[in-house]
Amino acid sequence: MTAASSPGIPPAPTATPLCIADDATFWPWRTWTDFARLSAAERAATTVLVPVAGFTDWGLGHPYDAEELVLMHLIRGAVERRPATFHPLVVPPLRFVLGPYAQCAFAVEPPVAHALLREVAGSIHAAGFRRMIFINASPWNEELCSAASRDLRIEYGLQIFRINMSMFELDFHPVRSQSRRQLQTLITALTGRAPEALPAPDSAPAAWGEEKIRPLAGPALAVEAALAEAGPILAAAASRLAGLFGEIAAHPPLARDGLLINQTVP
């Protein structure tokens, strides 16, 4: 099913793409000769974007890959709006990460998830790049990205920035989020499919610290209405992310190429 186009929302494809990306900045579309031609200065000026997205039924009536769908459209929109000073390369999303609840699929244990981030960062470092960003869509992986960023800064001397999608009022968290309806609307528009009917949510208020995923209450927008509303939602988030790209581009590189100096106590 192909939905009509809307400002900021591309038509839904007839078949699901393996990855949503801006072709000009997507790492897998480069050849080894493209990388061989890069000078040390060009590598130093490049920031590698590492998307992180899990598989979870968020109670929105949409498929498990909702995090990746929204995140990769957001990244593509931001890359297209990026300032001229920001030079990105985007790797494919890391999909097999933390997912601690029954609604999650294909989740791995924390040491395995950390090792995956380390393996990717190590490859980026070996290719001669020194700046990277973890861009994370999953509420369950925010702490993982934070811890891994610190560890990889120490191990590889990488300059690592972290951006969580919840910063842009696109938060999948089932309790803290104020944007679940917007996410449902956005996914409806991006897929061209109305969400499935959901059971009535538990009426009991959430207890302090509870993270139980409950079905989103209330009727969902039809595809046509979602298309009309989703464009500004995605455009606003992409513009904010592009603004962060500009701030990161202006951030000075690490001193001594990231080398840490051991402090000794006299």
DALIN-V588879 format. One record per backbone hydrogen bond with DSSP energy under -0.5 kcal/mol. NH is the residue of the N-H (numbers start at 1). CO is the residue of the C=O. E is the energy in kcal/mol with one decimal. If there is no record, write none. Layout:
BEGIN
nh: <NH:NH>
co: <CO:CO>
e: <E:E>
END
This chain:
BEGIN
nh: <3:6:9:10:21:23:25:26:26:27:27:29:30:35:36:37:38:43:44:45:46:46:47:48:49:49:50:50:51:51:52:53:55:56:56:57:58:66:67:69:70:71:72:73:74:75:76:77:78:79:80:81:82:86:87:87:88:89:90:91:91:94:95:97:104:105:108:112:113:114:115:116:117:118:119:120:121:122:123:124:125:126:127:128:129:130:131:132:133:134:135:135:136:136:137:141:142:145:146:147:148:149:150:151:152:153:154:155:156:157:157:158:159:160:161:163:165:167:168:169:170:172:177:183:184:185:186:187:188:189:190:191:192:193:196:210:214:216:226:227:228:229:230:231:233:234:235:236:237:238:239:240:241:242:243:244:245:246:247:248:249:250:251:251:257:258:259:262:266>
co: <1:9:6:8:19:21:22:22:23:25:90:26:27:31:32:33:35:39:40:41:42:43:87:131:47:89:48:133:49:91:135:94:105:54:64:103:56:63:64:65:66:67:68:69:70:71:72:73:74:75:76:77:79:83:45:85:86:47:25:49:89:51:93:95:101:55:97:109:109:110:111:112:113:114:115:116:117:118:119:120:121:122:123:125:124:43:46:159:48:161:50:133:134:163:52:138:139:141:142:143:144:145:146:147:148:149:150:151:152:152:153:152:130:158:132:134:136:164:165:166:165:170:173:179:180:181:182:183:184:185:186:187:188:188:61:207:212:59:222:223:224:225:226:227:229:230:231:232:233:234:235:236:237:238:239:240:241:242:243:244:245:246:247:248:254:255:256:260:264>
e: <-0.5:-1.6:-2.6:-0.5:-0.6:-0.7:-1.6:-0.5:-0.8:-0.6:-2.6:-1.6:-2.2:-1.6:-2.2:-1.6:-1.1:-2.2:-2.2:-1.5:-0.6:-1.0:-2.7:-2.5:-0.5:-3.4:-0.5:-3.4:-0.6:-0.5:-2.5:-2.3:-0.6:-0.5:-1.4:-2.1:-1.0:-1.1:-0.6:-2.4:-2.3:-2.8:-2.8:-1.6:-2.5:-2.8:-2.4:-2.5:-2.3:-3.0:-2.1:-0.9:-1.0:-1.7:-0.6:-0.5:-0.6:-1.9:-3.1:-2.4:-0.5:-2.9:-0.7:-1.2:-2.0:-2.5:-1.9:-0.7:-2.4:-2.7:-2.0:-2.0:-2.0:-2.3:-2.5:-2.2:-2.5:-2.6:-1.7:-2.3:-2.5:-2.4:-1.6:-1.7:-1.9:-0.5:-0.6:-2.3:-2.5:-2.5:-2.1:-0.7:-0.6:-2.7:-2.8:-1.5:-0.8:-2.2:-1.7:-2.7:-2.9:-2.1:-1.6:-2.3:-2.9:-1.8:-1.8:-2.5:-2.5:-0.6:-1.2:-0.9:-3.2:-0.8:-2.4:-2.8:-3.4:-2.1:-1.9:-1.3:-0.9:-0.5:-0.9:-2.3:-2.5:-2.5:-2.6:-2.7:-2.3:-2.0:-2.5:-2.3:-1.8:-0.8:-2.3:-2.2:-0.6:-2.8:-2.7:-2.5:-1.4:-1.4:-2.7:-0.9:-0.9:-2.5:-2.6:-2.3:-1.8:-2.7:-2.2:-1.9:-2.3:-2.5:-1.8:-1.7:-2.1:-1.7:-1.7:-2.6:-2.5:-1.5:-0.6:-1.0:-0.9:-1.8:-1.8:-0.6:-0.6>
END
